[in-house]
C-alpha cells in the first residue's frame, strides 16, 4: 500500500485547501470577482479530491476476501481516476463557464485589495503544501526526471497532490494577474479571461492525471530492472535450465503479482522441483518485498517457444 509519507502529503494539502476555500468564497462574494470564484471552486474540488484519496488509501488496505482474491489495492487507482474526472468536470468546467459568463456580462470588481490579500494568504498556504508534496516526490524520484518519475511511480497519491498544488499555484498567479491588469487597464473582462485560463490549467492537469491513472488501472508491469533481477535470480538456481517468460502486474503501489514460466533441468526429481520453486520464491520476495504473490509454471522451453510461434502466426492470419 501507499506509505505514511503519502498520507502526510494529503493531510497537508487538505488542511490548506479547506481554509483557503472559505476565504476565497468570502472574498468572491464581497468583491464579485469571477477569477476569485473560480479559485474558490478550485480549492473546494481539491479538498474533495484529498478526501477521496484518503478514502482510496483506506479501502485499498482491505485484505483479500472470497470475492476479490488479490485484494483491493487497485481501488486506490480507481479513486485517483475519479479525482482526475472531478478536476476536469467540476473544476475546469465551472471555471471556464464562469469566466465566459463574466466576459459576456462584465462588471468592475469592487474592493479589489481584499482579493489581493486573500490571494497572498492562499499563496502562502499553497506554497507550504506544495513544498511538502515536492519533498516527498523528490525523495521518491531519485535521479530520474520529473516526467520519468511520474511514469515510474505506482503510488498516485503523491504526484496527484503535487499536480493539484502546482495547478493551484499557477491559478493564483493567473487570478492575481487578471485582477491587477483589469484594475490598471480598466478592463473588467480580464477578470473573466483569468477565470477561463484557470479552467484551462485545471483541464490540462486533469488530462495528465487521467493518462497516468489509465495505465495503473490497466495493470502496469514492474520496473524493467525488477524483471531483470528476477531473471537473474532464476538463472542462479542450478535446478532451473532457462526462464521462458516473466509476467508482472501492479495490484497496488506496493503489491506486485508475478507469473514465472521456467524450464527445469532434465533428470531432477519432483522434490528437487519443489525445493527450487520454494527457494526461488523466497529469494524473489526477499529481494523485492513488494512482490506479494508468485506463481511459477514448469514448462519445457521448446514447448513454450512453439506456443509463442503458433500464437504469433494466429495473430498474423
C-alpha atoms as one frame of an Amber mdcrd trajectory, in Angstrom:
protein
   0.000   0.000   0.000   0.965   3.653  -0.080   3.438   4.810   2.504   2.855
   7.039   5.529   4.502   9.898   3.614   1.630   9.778   1.108  -0.871  10.478
   3.881   1.273  13.316   5.210   1.205  14.980   1.803  -2.581  14.576   1.549
  -3.254  15.880   5.073  -1.093  18.944   4.428  -2.964  19.733   1.222  -6.345
  19.049   2.858  -5.711  21.450   5.722  -4.524  24.216   3.417  -7.294  23.873
   0.837 -10.076  23.739   3.442  -9.040  27.072   4.932  -8.307  28.656   1.567
 -11.685  27.673   0.096 -13.611  29.513   2.836 -11.585  32.709   2.464 -11.836
  32.671  -1.341 -15.610  32.246  -1.309 -15.937  35.120   1.166 -13.729  37.358
  -0.954 -15.578  36.439  -4.152 -18.983  37.147  -2.614 -17.819  40.518  -1.271
 -15.938  41.765  -4.352 -17.755  39.999  -7.205 -14.531  38.666  -8.739 -15.030
  35.857 -11.257 -11.409  34.750 -11.032 -11.678  34.554  -7.245 -14.851  32.458
  -7.527 -13.017  30.085  -9.887 -10.196  29.831  -7.388 -12.691  29.111  -4.583
 -14.281  26.321  -6.637 -10.795  25.028  -7.412  -9.999  24.830  -3.685 -13.273
  23.049  -2.928 -12.565  20.497  -5.660  -9.048  19.973  -4.314 -10.415  19.491
  -0.787 -12.874  16.886  -2.032 -10.101  15.213  -4.003  -7.911  14.828  -0.933
 -10.830  13.235   0.929 -11.296  10.806  -1.968  -7.594   9.924  -1.935  -7.729
   9.242   1.806 -10.771   7.043   1.264  -8.941   5.250  -1.541  -5.962   4.599
   0.718  -8.212   3.207   3.441 -10.231   0.973   1.104  -7.112  -0.294  -0.672
  -5.790  -1.676   2.631  -8.650  -4.155   2.968  -7.400  -7.763   2.967  -8.332
 -10.249   0.227 -11.682 -11.950   0.564 -13.672 -14.598  -1.282 -14.818 -12.177
  -3.968 -11.528 -10.313  -4.503  -8.796 -12.890  -4.038  -5.989 -10.469  -4.900
  -7.182  -7.783  -2.521  -8.361  -4.238  -3.087  -5.075  -2.474  -3.837  -6.183
  -1.254  -7.272  -9.087   0.648  -5.713  -6.610   3.436  -4.960  -6.051   3.775
  -8.711  -9.803   3.968  -9.296 -10.334   6.803  -6.839  -7.355   8.669  -8.261
  -9.006   8.431 -11.673 -12.230   9.805 -10.130 -10.149  12.728  -8.837  -8.990
  13.458 -12.390 -12.599  13.403 -13.613 -13.704  15.801 -10.861 -10.883  18.233
 -11.623 -11.919  18.261 -15.278 -15.717  18.233 -14.922 -16.171  20.431 -11.848
 -13.005  22.487 -11.514 -12.258  23.178 -15.176 -15.857  23.139 -16.366 -17.245
  25.574 -13.792 -14.223  27.892 -14.045 -14.490  28.153 -17.829 -18.272  28.637
 -17.648 -17.937  31.336 -15.000 -15.222  33.085 -17.000 -17.259  33.095 -20.199
 -20.281  34.398 -18.313 -18.149  37.215 -16.874 -16.836  38.056 -20.352 -20.410
  38.317 -21.620 -21.693  40.302 -18.623 -18.643  42.101 -17.322 -18.706  44.374
 -14.299 -15.912  46.007 -12.304 -14.500  44.171  -9.291 -15.118  46.077  -6.069
 -12.709  46.237  -3.130 -10.068  44.547  -5.243  -7.450  44.791  -2.479  -9.375
  42.226  -0.449  -8.766  39.801  -3.289  -5.059  40.583  -3.231  -4.900  39.862
   0.497  -6.766  36.574   0.124  -4.618  35.540  -2.828  -1.476  36.348  -0.841
  -2.621  34.262   2.129  -3.682  31.435  -0.209  -0.293  31.550  -1.910   1.458
  31.044   1.437  -0.692  28.016   2.321  -0.466  26.523  -1.170   3.295  27.012
  -1.256   3.631  25.164   2.058   1.523  22.239   0.844   3.364  22.220  -2.490
   6.746  22.125  -0.756   5.748  19.128   1.376   4.486  17.276  -1.709   7.602
  18.219  -3.676   9.970  16.963  -0.948   8.237  13.586  -0.851   8.164  13.364
  -4.637  11.835  14.379  -4.918  12.805  11.675  -2.422  10.867   9.055  -4.368
  12.062  10.085  -7.825  15.780   9.777  -7.074  17.940  10.608 -10.094  15.070
  10.373 -12.566  13.499  13.390 -14.245  10.075  14.625 -13.179   8.094  13.117
 -16.069  10.078   9.868 -15.923   9.474   9.666 -12.171   5.726  10.144 -12.654
   5.702   7.386 -15.260   7.660   5.073 -12.947   5.630   5.833  -9.842   2.989
   3.289  -8.842   1.765   5.413  -5.909  -0.515   8.053  -7.478  -1.244   9.954
  -4.259   1.977  11.987  -4.093   2.121  13.081  -7.733  -1.637  13.750  -7.766
  -1.321  16.198  -4.863   1.807  17.692  -6.448  -0.037  18.248  -9.736  -3.008
  19.769  -7.896  -0.830  22.115  -5.854   1.147  23.152  -8.923  -2.105  23.937
 -10.748  -3.279  25.851  -7.665  -0.118  27.975  -7.604  -0.453  28.752 -11.307
  -4.132  29.572 -10.783  -3.295  32.046  -8.029  -0.779  33.780 -10.280  -3.297
  33.978 -13.124  -6.052  35.271 -10.820  -3.772  37.967  -9.391  -2.617  38.985
 -12.875  -6.199  39.169 -14.167  -7.303  41.326 -11.252  -4.275  43.623 -11.428
  -4.421  44.140 -15.194  -8.173  44.631 -15.082  -7.735  47.311 -12.437  -4.776
  49.054 -14.086  -6.179  48.975 -17.635  -9.799  49.446 -16.558 -10.793  46.311
 -18.486 -13.080  44.221 -16.229 -13.232  41.477 -18.863  -9.700  40.466 -17.895
 -11.087  39.045 -14.648 -13.287  36.706 -16.679 -10.403  35.868 -19.005  -8.330
  34.877 -15.957 -11.135  32.529 -14.895 -11.076  30.849 -18.318  -7.286  30.436
 -18.134  -7.607  28.885 -14.664 -10.127  26.428 -16.107  -7.733  25.504 -18.912
  -4.933  24.913 -16.382  -7.210  22.555 -14.470  -8.222  20.771 -17.684  -4.582
  20.098 -18.595  -3.876  18.890 -15.040  -6.855  16.530 -15.178  -5.753  15.183
 -18.566  -2.245  14.392 -17.300  -3.625  12.630 -14.225  -6.140  10.653 -16.275
  -3.450   9.439 -18.688  -1.238   8.190 -15.855  -4.130   6.640 -13.927  -5.294
   4.803 -17.039  -2.013   2.888 -17.182  -2.259   1.979 -13.499  -5.851   0.795
 -13.878  -4.962  -1.359 -16.871  -2.237  -3.040 -14.799   1.287  -1.738 -15.327
   4.210  -4.138 -15.172   7.007  -3.890 -12.616  10.050  -1.803 -13.491  12.405
  -3.374 -16.067  15.227  -3.572 -13.514  12.977  -5.588 -11.186  12.196  -8.018
 -14.015  15.899  -8.269 -14.855  16.681  -9.078 -11.210  14.008 -11.806 -11.188
  15.542 -13.315 -14.310  18.991 -13.269 -12.673  17.690 -14.917  -9.508  16.069
 -17.661 -11.574  19.273 -18.196 -13.572  21.263 -18.640 -10.336  19.231 -21.732
  -9.357  21.012 -24.884 -10.577  17.713 -26.747 -10.995  16.405 -24.178 -13.490
  17.574 -24.535 -17.080  16.083 -21.328 -18.509  13.421 -18.710 -17.901  10.707
 -18.733 -20.533   8.550 -15.768 -19.566   8.112 -13.238 -16.756   4.744 -11.515
 -16.346   4.205  -8.889 -13.636   1.351  -6.551 -12.751   0.958  -3.923 -10.041
  -2.121  -4.646  -7.938  -1.243  -1.617  -5.777   1.717   0.704  -5.110   3.488
  -1.990  -3.053   1.676  -5.095  -4.300   3.040  -6.880  -7.363   1.738 -10.106
  -8.886   4.402 -12.293 -10.556   3.837 -15.153 -13.005   7.014 -17.001 -13.931
   7.439 -19.739 -16.543  10.679 -21.736 -16.248  12.181 -24.885 -17.722  13.722
 -27.186 -15.119  16.810 -29.243 -15.793  16.208 -32.783 -17.063  16.581 -35.692
 -14.693  15.748 -33.908 -11.434  13.144 -35.296  -9.046   9.817 -33.754  -8.094
  11.301 -32.996  -4.687  14.085 -31.030  -6.400  11.475 -29.070  -8.373   9.522
 -28.258  -5.223  12.669 -27.159  -3.419  13.713 -24.981  -6.360  10.294 -23.309
  -6.522  10.258 -22.634  -2.782  13.810 -21.316  -2.816  13.246 -19.078  -5.835
  10.050 -17.638  -4.370  11.833 -16.943  -1.091  14.750 -15.217  -2.855  12.460
 -13.085  -5.040  10.367 -11.863  -2.100  13.490 -11.138  -0.056  14.966  -9.034
  -2.865  11.669  -7.315  -3.703   9.191  -7.227  -0.787   6.624  -5.514  -2.997
   6.143  -8.833  -4.827   3.390 -10.395  -2.716   2.273 -13.332  -4.884   4.447
 -15.606  -7.029   3.115 -18.239  -9.416   5.763 -20.456 -11.050   4.920 -22.632
 -14.040   7.105 -25.543 -15.181   7.272 -25.732 -18.981   9.784 -27.037 -21.483
  11.391 -24.137 -23.288  10.808 -25.735 -26.709   7.091 -26.169 -25.983   6.908
 -22.557 -24.765   8.673 -21.257 -27.888   6.384 -23.337 -30.114   3.341 -21.934
 -28.334   4.621 -18.404 -28.792   5.238 -19.061 -32.506   1.762 -20.508 -33.023
   0.260 -17.528 -31.222   2.107 -15.036 -33.440   1.075 -16.955 -36.580  -2.558
 -16.891 -35.446  -2.437 -13.097 -34.980  -0.996 -12.618 -38.463  -3.793 -14.607
 -40.092
